[in-house]
Amino acid sequence: MRNHGIPQAQIDRAYDVFQRFFALPEETKKKYHVPGGGGARGYTPFGIETAKGAKYFDLKEFWHVGREIPRDSKYADVMPPNLWPSEIPEFKEVAYGLYTALDQLGSRVLGALALHIGLPVDWFADKTNFGNSILRPIHYPPITADDIPNVRAGAHEDINFITLLVGASAAGLEVLSRKGDWVPFTAAEDTIVVNIGDMLQRLTNHVYPSTTHRVVNPPGEAARKPRYSTPFFLHPNPDFLIKTLPSCITPDNPDRYPTPITGHEYLLERLREIKLV
C-alpha cells in the first residue's frame, strides 16, 4: 500500500527506538521476558519461536506490544497489560503511537476486503475493536557462523486476520507464489505490505488464502548485518467465533471448516505449534 497516511518520520523514529532496545545487554532485556506467558507481552529472547513443523528455532528476538484495555474488561484474563522498558523512556509513546496508527489503517483495509466479498464496509468493526492485535518489533542478529541449519524465520503463515509490515531494514523476505516458487520481496520505503493470515483464510473458506512466507539468511557479507522488521498482526476480539461466511461457501468451494472456533482458542492452538506456549 502506498499513501497509507502514516508519516515516514513516525516509522523511522519507531525503528530507532526499537533498535536501541535490542542493543541493550541481554540481562537487561530478559527482565522483560515473562516465562510461561506465551510471548504475549514484552520480550521474547533467541531460541524460542520455531516455525510450525521446523526442526530448528528461528534466529530472532522480538518484543510484543498489545492493546491497552481497562483491567476490568472481560478480556483482561487473556490480554495482559503491556510491559515498557524503563531504560528507554520514550518507548511507550513511540511504540503505542505506531500500534494505534496501524490498528486504524488495518481497520480500513478490512473494510475494503469486506466490500469485496459482499459484506458491509463496517462488518469487521465490532469484531476487532478489542482485538488481541500485536505490534512485533523483530531483531534478526548478524549471522557469524557458516552452514548453520537455522534460518531467520522458517516458512510459515501468520495466525491472525491480516498483517501490516512496516518496512524492513534488509532483504530476506520471500513469498511462496501460486506456482510454488519462492519469490524475493523487498518493499519500497514508502509502502506497507499486507499479508492475509490463517484466521481470515478460515473465515472466508480460502477465498482469501493466507500468505506463506519466510525470511532467509542472506549470502556472503550481507549475512553479517542485522535485520530489523516490524509487523502488526491484526487479530479479532478473543471471543469472536471464526465461522465460515455463508457467502464464501459454494458448490465448487464447500465449507472446509464446519466446526467454528473462537479467536482466542485458535490463537492458543497455533502458539503451541510454534512453541511459544
Secondary structure as the mmCIF struct_conf table of DSSP 4:
data_model
#
loop_
_struct_conf.conf_type_id
_struct_conf.id
_struct_conf.beg_label_comp_id
_struct_conf.beg_label_asym_id
_struct_conf.beg_label_seq_id
_struct_conf.end_label_comp_id
_struct_conf.end_label_asym_id
_struct_conf.end_label_seq_id
BEND BEND1 ASN A 3 ASN A 3
BEND BEND2 GLY A 5 GLY A 5
HELX_RH_AL_P HELX_RH_AL_P1 GLN A 8 PHE A 22
TURN_TY1_P TURN_TY1_P1 ALA A 23 ALA A 23
BEND BEND3 LEU A 24 LEU A 24
HELX_RH_AL_P HELX_RH_AL_P2 GLU A 26 LYS A 29
HELX_RH_3T_P HELX_RH_3T_P1 LYS A 30 TYR A 32
TURN_TY1_P TURN_TY1_P2 PRO A 35 GLY A 39
BEND BEND4 ARG A 41 ARG A 41
STRN STRN1 GLY A 42 THR A 44
TURN_TY1_P TURN_TY1_P3 PHE A 46 GLY A 47
TURN_TY1_P TURN_TY1_P4 LYS A 52 GLY A 53
BEND BEND5 LYS A 55 TYR A 56
BEND BEND6 LEU A 59 LEU A 59
STRN STRN2 GLU A 61 HIS A 64
STRN STRN3 VAL A 65 VAL A 65
TURN_TY1_P TURN_TY1_P5 ARG A 71 ASP A 72
BEND BEND7 SER A 73 SER A 73
TURN_TY1_P TURN_TY1_P6 LYS A 74 VAL A 78
BEND BEND8 MET A 79 MET A 79
HELX_LH_PP_P HELX_LH_PP_P1 PRO A 80 ASN A 82
TURN_TY1_P TURN_TY1_P7 SER A 86 GLU A 87
BEND BEND9 ILE A 88 ILE A 88
TURN_TY1_P TURN_TY1_P8 PRO A 89 GLU A 90
HELX_RH_AL_P HELX_RH_AL_P3 PHE A 91 HIS A 116
TURN_TY1_P TURN_TY1_P9 ILE A 117 GLY A 118
TURN_TY1_P TURN_TY1_P10 VAL A 121 PHE A 124
HELX_RH_AL_P HELX_RH_AL_P4 ALA A 125 THR A 128
TURN_TY1_P TURN_TY1_P11 ASN A 129 PHE A 130
STRN STRN4 ILE A 134 LEU A 135
STRN STRN5 ILE A 138 TYR A 140
BEND BEND10 ALA A 145 ALA A 145
TURN_TY1_P TURN_TY1_P12 ASP A 146 ASP A 147
BEND BEND11 PRO A 149 PRO A 149
BEND BEND12 ARG A 152 ARG A 152
STRN STRN6 ALA A 153 HIS A 156
BEND BEND13 ILE A 159 PHE A 161
STRN STRN7 ILE A 162 ALA A 168
BEND BEND14 SER A 169 ALA A 171
STRN STRN8 LEU A 173 LEU A 176
TURN_TY1_P TURN_TY1_P13 ARG A 178 LYS A 179
BEND BEND15 GLY A 180 GLY A 180
STRN STRN9 TRP A 182 PRO A 184
TURN_TY1_P TURN_TY1_P14 GLU A 189 ASP A 190
STRN STRN10 ILE A 192 ILE A 196
HELX_RH_AL_P HELX_RH_AL_P5 ASP A 198 LEU A 203
TURN_TY1_P TURN_TY1_P15 THR A 204 HIS A 206
BEND BEND16 VAL A 207 TYR A 208
HELX_LH_PP_P HELX_LH_PP_P2 PRO A 209 THR A 212
STRN STRN11 HIS A 213 VAL A 215
HELX_LH_PP_P HELX_LH_PP_P3 VAL A 216 PRO A 218
BEND BEND17 PRO A 219 PRO A 219
HELX_RH_3T_P HELX_RH_3T_P2 GLY A 220 ARG A 224
BEND BEND18 LYS A 225 LYS A 225
STRN STRN12 ARG A 227 LEU A 234
TURN_TY1_P TURN_TY1_P16 PRO A 238 ASP A 239
STRN STRN13 LEU A 241 ILE A 242
HELX_RH_3T_P HELX_RH_3T_P3 PRO A 246 CYS A 248
STRN STRN14 THR A 250 THR A 250
TURN_TY1_P TURN_TY1_P17 PRO A 251 ASP A 252
STRN STRN15 ASN A 253 ASN A 253
BEND BEND19 ARG A 256 ARG A 256
BEND BEND20 THR A 259 THR A 259
STRN STRN16 ILE A 261 THR A 262
HELX_RH_AL_P HELX_RH_AL_P6 GLY A 263 GLU A 273
TURN_TY1_P TURN_TY1_P18 ILE A 274 LYS A 275
#
